[in-house]
């Protein structure tokens, strides 16, 4: 199984046209991260307000544009290193399907569009987007090479997304929910580092520079600590929920999802991208679906 996975990683990429290359460089599969901006309107139980939905969708579009713009900048800066990587060499800029000039030009357009949308949503939304973009660029320009700072910054970006969504629709979001968001993002970021470490070991190639400061043993310990903290924080959130403590019935879904993900990291030997696992593993998808349906029922009926 591992051998097959390794073989898939070295398949030659299909030549892409300029439009297809540009779309691939935007990493639309990563836009699922920005769904967090809808947490505010959902957990504030404002699902029947069409104007707030319009604001939330606009916020989602802004963060998708800003995220893609940051990915383009990152890919241009890392194109030489990516060409030596068994997976990242297929990225449009690294493979030569998209020129650095075209990537920078597209990133400028996306950044401008994102800030234009945020400006319409209000000064606070504009400020949060500026923080998000600054953090993304700081990560690209050097912070991603600092051990622990890299994963903590990734977690912080998720917290900004959740906060921005609440600010855009003018609702209050629980500090506990923001804490859960940050911890879960940190858990997933550490999982990705573990996957990268195993991939480097399997491929016998150099990985990203920051991996030199991590080891499988240390990352496993960190994952265990953060997983426990995530579950406890979520449990405390449900116990103190302002509208309904009935949310505590969703705790088993979170526990199952976290445990299942840890098992998959070991079972699949880190070959598969962790974020890909999250959207392809049927048990995890089932747990997430059950969590969403149950939360929606509790919040709406409550």
Secondary structure as the mmCIF struct_conf table of DSSP 4:
data_model
#
loop_
_struct_conf.conf_type_id
_struct_conf.id
_struct_conf.beg_label_comp_id
_struct_conf.beg_label_asym_id
_struct_conf.beg_label_seq_id
_struct_conf.end_label_comp_id
_struct_conf.end_label_asym_id
_struct_conf.end_label_seq_id
HELX_RH_AL_P HELX_RH_AL_P1 UNK A 2 UNK A 9
TURN_TY1_P TURN_TY1_P1 UNK A 10 UNK A 10
HELX_LH_PP_P HELX_LH_PP_P1 UNK A 11 UNK A 15
HELX_RH_AL_P HELX_RH_AL_P2 UNK A 18 UNK A 25
TURN_TY1_P TURN_TY1_P2 UNK A 26 UNK A 27
HELX_RH_3T_P HELX_RH_3T_P1 UNK A 28 UNK A 38
HELX_RH_AL_P HELX_RH_AL_P3 UNK A 39 UNK A 43
TURN_TY1_P TURN_TY1_P3 UNK A 44 UNK A 45
TURN_TY1_P TURN_TY1_P4 UNK A 47 UNK A 48
HELX_RH_AL_P HELX_RH_AL_P4 UNK A 50 UNK A 77
TURN_TY1_P TURN_TY1_P5 UNK A 78 UNK A 78
HELX_RH_AL_P HELX_RH_AL_P5 UNK A 79 UNK A 82
TURN_TY1_P TURN_TY1_P6 UNK A 83 UNK A 84
BEND BEND1 UNK A 85 UNK A 85
TURN_TY1_P TURN_TY1_P7 UNK A 86 UNK A 87
HELX_RH_3T_P HELX_RH_3T_P2 UNK A 88 UNK A 90
BEND BEND2 UNK A 91 UNK A 91
HELX_RH_AL_P HELX_RH_AL_P6 UNK A 92 UNK A 95
TURN_TY1_P TURN_TY1_P8 UNK A 96 UNK A 96
BEND BEND3 UNK A 97 UNK A 98
HELX_RH_AL_P HELX_RH_AL_P7 UNK A 100 UNK A 121
HELX_RH_AL_P HELX_RH_AL_P8 UNK A 123 UNK A 141
TURN_TY1_P TURN_TY1_P9 UNK A 142 UNK A 142
HELX_RH_3T_P HELX_RH_3T_P3 UNK A 143 UNK A 145
BEND BEND4 UNK A 146 UNK A 146
TURN_TY1_P TURN_TY1_P10 UNK A 147 UNK A 148
HELX_RH_AL_P HELX_RH_AL_P9 UNK A 149 UNK A 168
TURN_TY1_P TURN_TY1_P11 UNK A 169 UNK A 170
HELX_RH_AL_P HELX_RH_AL_P10 UNK A 175 UNK A 203
TURN_TY1_P TURN_TY1_P12 UNK A 204 UNK A 204
BEND BEND5 UNK A 205 UNK A 205
HELX_RH_3T_P HELX_RH_3T_P4 UNK A 209 UNK A 213
HELX_RH_AL_P HELX_RH_AL_P11 UNK A 216 UNK A 240
BEND BEND6 UNK A 242 UNK A 243
HELX_RH_3T_P HELX_RH_3T_P5 UNK A 245 UNK A 250
HELX_RH_AL_P HELX_RH_AL_P12 UNK A 251 UNK A 267
TURN_TY1_P TURN_TY1_P13 UNK A 268 UNK A 270
BEND BEND7 UNK A 272 UNK A 272
HELX_RH_AL_P HELX_RH_AL_P13 UNK A 274 UNK A 280
HELX_RH_AL_P HELX_RH_AL_P14 UNK A 282 UNK A 301
#
